[in-house]
Every structure is written in structure tokens, then in C-alpha cells.
Amino acid sequence: MPIPVPTTLVLVPTFNEAENITSIVERLRSSVPAVHILVVDDASPDGTGALADSIAARDSSVHVLHRTEKTGLGAAYLDGFGWGLDRGYTQLVQLDADGSHLPEQLASLLAAAATADVVMGSRWVPGGAIENWPWHRRALSRGGSLYSRLLLRLPQRDATGGYRVYSARALERMDLSNVDSLGYCFQIEMLLHAVRADLRVVEVPITFVERVRGSSKMSPRIAVEAMARVTLWGVTGMGISRAGARAAAAAAREA
């Protein structure tokens, strides 16, 4: 499927992903050759940043942004968005370094981005799936997404998913200076800002695959912290109104 994406930048945040970074870059280059890739490394002690530099030295489509410390997934993405917007990229993609987001499915998300401001790879819409997760992780993920949707009146099914495509226009309208979640709650807050900005948000089914190499950065403590933040937003009225929720759902159906 030919996709005209010469100005698309895929952001790949890393912390101790030396076992995965070469594979994920190779799969991206094979699946969607026209995209550029930005590895955003948080001073990984396992040498991920140096390995990314060696890949970039051989491939002009690969770039590396070195951050001096690990301050959270959201902070890494915000720095990556800024880097990409400053250089004129018109589409910016979020993709995990561990292989859980399949590069082979990116073409489907980019195709949907032709008529939407934000495209979300969704595990919880028809056609979506998760591989190699035990039942309790499925329940935690689905429950967290449902809780966020209900409390914040979000119409999207997968509020916590991180495989996304944003247009530059969308990021500019969302005013990233107002996004202050640095951890895993970042995905929920970004969606909330997108819906409140009246952007066209659509969900595309994806298959989410549990990592094979390396260790997950997710923990029960992180999940609890995220839900506590969502609860605070809900009780302080940061969610969207009922009318806004209906309008967002209608826009998603029409996109």
C-alpha cells in the first residue's frame, strides 16, 4: 500500500532498549521506508543511545535525540514533538521501542491519518487484539481505559494506548505547553486535550504484542498513580462535557 509520507517522523523513546532498538528500526525501515525515525534516548546506561548513534551514522533517515536524564515517557515524547515540529515534519508518530507496537501496522494508521487529526491504534475496537498477556494485565488495561473514558467522558475505546499518529496541526492546536503528565498518564491527557480541541480522532484496530526481550517499565504503582490523576481530573471538572463527548463521538464516526 503506497503511502505518501515523506514528512512523517516516528518517535521511538528508549531507556535500556539495546536489545530491541536495532530490530525495531529495521522493521520500520522495511515496513514504511519513507518515514524518518527519531530515537529519543533517556541516557540509557545499557548503551542504547550509542547504538542508536551508530544506526543513524549509517542511515540518514534515522536521528537521535539524547536527553540527559530519565524524567518520564511524556517528557520524552514532548521533547520529540518539539524536535519534529521545529524541523517541519507534518505527521508525528508514537511507537514503543520494545516491539509491542507492530511497525508492520503503521501503514494502516497513516492511511487513516489522511482524513483525521489524530489516529489511535486501538486494542479494544473490533479487530483489535493483544498477544501474550495474562488475564490480569488485560483486565488492568481495559479497566483503566474504561475508568478514564467514563470519568472524563471520552468516547474513544482505548484511552491508554500509545500507538498514535498526530498531525502537526493537531499538536499545535492542543498547546503542548499545557500537558504536564510525564508518566504513563500522558497518553490519557493527550487524548483529553485532543478531544477538547475539537480534533478529529479515529481509532484503528491493532494487535498489541507483549515484549520478548528486555523488561517492561510498567508497574502496579505507575498504574495506580495514573488512575489517581484521572480521578483528580474527573472531580475537578477537567473532563469534557456530555455535549462535547457526543460531538467527539460523531466526529470519530465521520472521519
Secondary structure, DSSP 8 states (H G I E B T S, - for coil): -----TTEEEEEEESS-TTTHHHHHHHHHHH-TT-EEEEEE---TTSHHHHHHHHHHH-TTEEEEE-SS---HHHHHHHHHHHHHHTT-SEEEE--TTSSB-GGGHHHHHHHGGG-SEEEEESSSTT-EEES--HHHHHHHHHHHHHHHHHHT---S-TT---EEEEHHHHHHHTGGG----STTHHHHHHHHHHHTT--EEEEE-EEE--SSS-----HHHHHHHHHHHHHHHHTT-S--HHHHHHHHHHHHH-
